[in-house]
Amino acid sequence: MRVLKIQGSDDTPKVILDADSNTFEISGRSLPEDVVAFYDPILEWIGEYSQAPLDKTVFNFKLEYFNTASSKLLLDVLLKLEDMYDAGHDVLVKWHYPDDDEDMQEAGEEYADIVEVPFEQVSYSID
Amino acid sequence: MANINNKKESLDFVYDFYVKMKRNKINLAYEGEITHQITKAFTSLTETNMAREEDASSVQKKVFHVMVECLQNISKHAECSPDASGKKDGRGIFMVSKGDTEYNVTTGNIILNDKVEHLAQMLENINSKDKDGLNQLYKKQMREGHISERGGAGLGFIDIARKTGEKLIYSFIKIDEKTSFFVLTSTISRIKE
């Protein structure tokens, strides 16, 4: 399957969706000028991928910051992963947050609460 | 001669304006169109200043967050001024002030009078809730809400209230039969919890 790679910028996250190398990741900052236009290709890619996913899909979120409009689209991404899980596929969401960022940790807890998909919180430290 | 006097008066205004900004500890004031570029420029400028001031990173993140949501509110919802052509123009006033114990982010923009009641109800509802209530409201809106044509998700005010832990202070000043000026101040404590 084709690879979706988007370079990160100061207002858009880095995205790597690559089934061949088993990498599924959204990281960095998300406050795009047009959130729908930015997340559409990502949602579409996951939709296609979920037709024939790997035995196990580990999807990593490692965000520093996202605005409220992005929070809604991130939920849409998670709901797609939930659909995959509901269809009987093995899916794990890993939510990475800086160990001093309570708001980002709480955001993860909030999503874990809303979507019915295996969810792991992972803290990391920034030097 | 009159012309020169007028110009001198405007120079006095500049000083007066400067003194008022200093007195109110305003370190950023802007009036005009709020574009995505402006949003990025202001947030990055404030980030640099806060890093120099050695504010806690949690405080810096909150200020950044509140600024982004406030600026995006103006760019998405501000109506045109009464004398302009009738289209939304995304203009408004934006100010950041820094006191010893808190940052204040203030926005002002024109809205239609027939939207005042709905907006006031929404803000009152947010102000009536505690942190748990705000979290519930945010989740509900994220699940049930839709991204509007202008890219808003109706989540900005809720998130400002829950991230700052402060009430939203606002007022509507009637301009004419059609429009009002909407002013909103969000406070971010500089004292780390």
Interface residues (C-beta under 8 A of the other chain):
Chain A: D10 D11 L31 E33 D34 V35 V36 Y65 N67 T68 A69 S71 K72 L73 L75 D100 D101 E102 D103 E110 D113 I114
Chain B: H36 T39 K40 S44 S57 S58 K61 K62 F64 H65 V68 E69 Q72 N135 Y138 K139 M142 R143 G145 I147 G151 G152 A153 L155 G156 I158 D159 K163
